[in-house]
Amino acid sequence: MAKEKTVAPAPSNVIQMTPTSCCVEKCTGKTHKLGFCADHFVWFKEGLVNKKGEKPADFDRKYQAFMMKKKAA
């Protein structure tokens, strides 16, 4: 019978650090939601960047559609 190791819970005075700058490459804006600045959060919702802040392979097509949609509004 082996003893089971118990994991001690983190102390209550520990505060998790959140990222302070946008996770999109070369963006220095402060985070607004989900690690993105306000502009790039809109891009995330439209599918122009993923959760890690990377652009998809079809970024150009999606960006053009995004700009047309924005222009029409």
Residue, then its C-alpha position, 0 to 999 in steps of 0.5 A: m500500500a503506497k501512500e498517496k501524495t496530497v497536493a496542497p491548494a494554492p494560498s489564498n493570497v496568490i493572484q494570477m497574472t494576466p497578460t498586459s499586452c495584446c497577444v497579436e504579433k507586433c501589437t503593444g496595445k493593452t488587453h481588453k478581453l481574452g488577451f486582445c486589445a479592443d481592435h484585435f478582439v473584433w478581429f478575433k470575433e470575425g475570425l481574422v486571428n485565432k486564440k493565440g493571436e495568429k493569422p489564418a492561412d486565408f487571412d487576406r480573403k477574410y480581411q477583405a470580407f471584413m472591410m467590405k462588411k465594415k464599409a457597408a455598415 
